[in-house]
C-alpha cells in the first residue's frame, strides 16, 4: 500500500496560501513523501492554478486534485487544464474529479445537483477522448462536448472519481483509474468499496484501484484529539453521502473513522486499511500541535 498526503489549502497558518502550499509540499518531499492530493473547496484558492505553480516549483512530487468538482467546468475546459498541468509536471499530475454535494451545487452555486450517474457518464464521454488526444463527439442531455484539445507534448493524466455509492463506484471501475474515498472506514472499504470497484473493472477487462483518504494523528491523548476531529470534520457528518458511509461502518461521526492513538494503535488501523485491499492511503495529518504532527509524519514514513 502506497502512502500519500491529503491536503487542504487552509492546513497552513502562514500568510499566503499559494506560497505556503509550495513551501509545505517542498518540506514534505524533503521528508520523503512523493505523492499528494489537494482538496478543492469552494472558498479556497483555485486548485488547478495553484497546482500548476507547485508542479513547476516542487520537483519530484506527483500531485493531484482530490477532488475537482465537475459542475463548474465543462469537460473541454477541464481537459485543457489537466493536459496543461501534466505537461508542466512532466507526467506528475493525477486528476481526481467528483460530483460534490447538493449543499454546494444548489446552495452556493445555483447549479442543479441531480441525475448524478448520467451527469458523470456524460462528463467522462467528453473528457476522456480529449485527454487521450482524440476528438470528442458526445451529445448528451446534460453535457455535450465536440471538438479537439491540442496541448503539444502533453500526455493524459490518470483520472480518479470520488465514489461512495455503488453506481458511481461501478462507473469508476469500468472507466477510470479508480476511486478516491474520504472518511470511509476499513470495514466499508473491504465489504463495499473495493469489491464493487474491482468487480466493475474486471467486467470491463481493466484494472482500477482505491485511494483511501482519512484523518490521522499519532498522540498520547486520544480523547482530546478525538474531540478535535469531531470539530474539524463536523461538516462532513452532515452530508448525505458521508452519512451513508459512516452508517455502513457503524460510526457515529467522522471522528470514529479517524486514525487516532499512539504509534501501535495507529499502525494497527493502517494494517486494517491495507488488508481491505486499498492501493494507496492518503493521510490528512491533523492534530493539536507540532509534536503530534511530527510523530504522525514519522510513522507514515516508516509505514511507507
N, C-alpha and C positions, 0 to 999 in steps of 0.2 A: 504494500500500500504506500503510494507516494504521499508526501506531506507538502502542503502549500499554505499560504496565508490568505485569509478572507478579511478584507479591509474596508473601512469607511473613511471618507474624507474627514469626518469630524473626530477620528481617533486621536489625532494630534492636537495639542493645545497651543501650538505656536501661532504666529500671526498670519502667515499666508498659506491657505490650503494647498495651493499648487506647489509652491516651494517645499512645504512641509512633506507633501506626498513624495516628491522626488527624494528628499533627504531621508525619509523613513525607508523607502524602498532600497536606497543605496546601502543604508545601515543593515537592513535585513539580508541583502545579498552578501555583504561582507561577513555576516554571521554564518552564512552557509545556506540560506534559503534561495531557491532558484525559480519558484513559481508563486504568483499572487493573483488573486481575483479582487476586483473592486466593485462595490455596490453603487448603483446609480439611484439616488433618492431624488425626489422632485425638487427639493430645496437646496441641494448641494451643487458644487461646480459640475460642469459638463464632463462626464467621464471620458467620452471619446476624445475630446480636445486634450484633456489632461493626460490621458494615456499616450497620446502622440508625443507629448513632451517627454514623458517618462521613458518611453521606448528609445528615444534618441539619447537621453541623458544617462540612463542606467543600463549599461551593457551587461549581458549575461543573465538577465531575468526574463522569463516568459510571463506576460501579463494578459489578463482577460477581464471582460465585463461580467460581473456576477450579481445581477444581470442587467442588460439593457432592455427597458420596456419597448415593445414594438409599436404601441398605439400612436406615438408621436412622430414616427419616422416611416415613410414609405419604404418598401423593400429596396428600390433602386438607391435611395438616399443612404440607407444603412450599408448596402453593398459597396457603394463608393467609399464610405468611411472605413469599413472593415478591410477592404483591399489596400487602402492607403496606409492604414495602421500596420498591416502585415508587411508592407513594403518598407516602411520606416524601421520596423523592428527586425527585418531580415528573417521573417518567419516566426517571430516570437509572440504573436498575438493569438488569443483564443476568444471567440465571440460567444458569449453567453447571452441568450435572449429569453424574454418571458412575457407573460400576459398581464403582469401587475395585478391590481385589485380594483374592485368596484369603488372602494373608498377613494382611490386616487383618480381613476378614469372619470367616473360620474361626478364625484365630489369636488375634485380640483380642476380637472381639465375640460369638463363638459363633453367628454368623448364616451360614447356608449361602451359599456362592458357587457357584451352579450355574445352568444354563439362562439365560445372560445375555441372549440375544436375546429370549426370551419375557419375561423379567423387565423388560427395558427397554420393550418394546412395551406390556405391560400397565400399566406405570407411566405411560407417556405417555397411554394410554387414559383414565386417571383424571385426570391432571394437566392436560392441555391444555384440555378443556372447562371446567374450573374457572377456569383463568387467563383464558379468554375470556368469563367471566361466565355460562356455561351450566351446566345441570345435568349432573352426571356419573352415568352408569348403566352401569358397566363391571364385569362379573363375570369374574374370571379365576382361574387356578389358583394364582397367587402373590399378586396384588393384586386386591382387589375395592373399588371406590370408587363410592359412591352418595350423591347429595345436592348441595347448593349451598355456595358460599362467597360471602359478601357483605361486601365491603370498599368502602364507598361512596367514589366518586371515583377509585378505582384503575383503572389500565389494565394490560393484560397485558405483562409484560416479554418480550423475545425469549429463547428457550430455545436453548442450545447443548449439544451432547452430546460428551463426551470420547470419541473413537473412534479406533481404530487398525486393527482387523480389518475385513475387507470387509463382513461382515454388519451390524455396528454402524454403519459408515460409511454404508451404504445406508439404514438407519433414520434417521440424522441428515439425510441428503439429502432423503428423502421427507417427513419430518415436522417438522423444526426449522429454525432459522435457520442452522445449520451445526455445525461441529465445532471443538473446541479440542484441539490436539495439544501434546505436550511431548517434548523430546528426539527429535524426528523431523527428520531432515536433509533438505536440499533435493532430493536425488535421489529419496528416498522420497515426499516431498511431490509432486513433479512427476509421478512414474510411478505412484503408488498412491493417495495420499490425495485429491488434488484431482480427478483424473478419476473416481474411484469416487463421490465425493460429488456431483460435478456431474452425472454420468450419472443417478444416482438422482433428483436434484432435477428434471432435465429430464423424466424419465419421469412424474413427478408433476405436471408443469406449474407448477413453482415455482422459486425461487432459493435457494441455500444457499452459505455462504462458509466458508473455512478461516481460523481464527485459529491461528497457529503460535507457540508459546512456546519460547524457547531461552535458555540462559545466554549472557551477553555480557560481555566485558571488553576494553577498549582498554588496551594495555600495551606496553612495550618489552621485557618479559621473558616471552615467550610460554611458554617451557618451565616456568618457575616457576608461572605461572598455570594451565597445563595440569595440573600436579600437584595444585594446589588444587582444580581442577574434578573431577578423578578422586576426590578425597577427599570433596568436598562432595556429589556426586551419586551416590556409590557404591551406595546402597540401590536406586536405580532400575535399576542394571545387574543386579540380582538378580531382578527381577520379570519373569515370562514375557512379558507384553505389550510391555514396553520392549525386552526382549532381541530379540523378533521384529522390531521396527522398526530397531534397531541393526544386526541381521543384514542386513536389506534394504539398508541404507545401506553395508554393508561396513565398519562401525565396530566397533572392539574394545570400546569402552565409552563412557559418556556424555561424557567429555572430548573425544572425537573429533568430536562434533557441536556442541560449544560454539563460539561465535564469539569467537575469541581472537586478538589480534595488534595491530599498530599501526592507525592510522586507515585507511590504504589497504587493509590486509588485511581488516579487519572490514567496511569499505564494500563490498568485493568479495563477501564472504559474504552481506551483506544483499541485494545485487543478485541473487545466485543464488536467494534465497528469494522475492524479488519476481517473478523470471522463472518460478518454479514455479507461479505463479497464486494465491499467498497474498493474501488480502484485508487481513490485519492481522498485523503482527509484534508479539508480546508479549514484552518484554525482561525477563528476570530478570538484573538488574545485580548482578554479584558482583566480587570482587577482593581483593587483599591490603591495600589501603589507600585512603585518601580520594582520592589523586591519580588512581588508575586509575578509580575510580567517577565522579569529576568529568569526566574525559575521555570516559568512556562516555556519560554523560548528554548531554554537548555534541554528540557525534557523532549520537546518536539525535535530538536536536532538529534538527540540520541535515538529517538524512535525512528527517524528517517534513515 
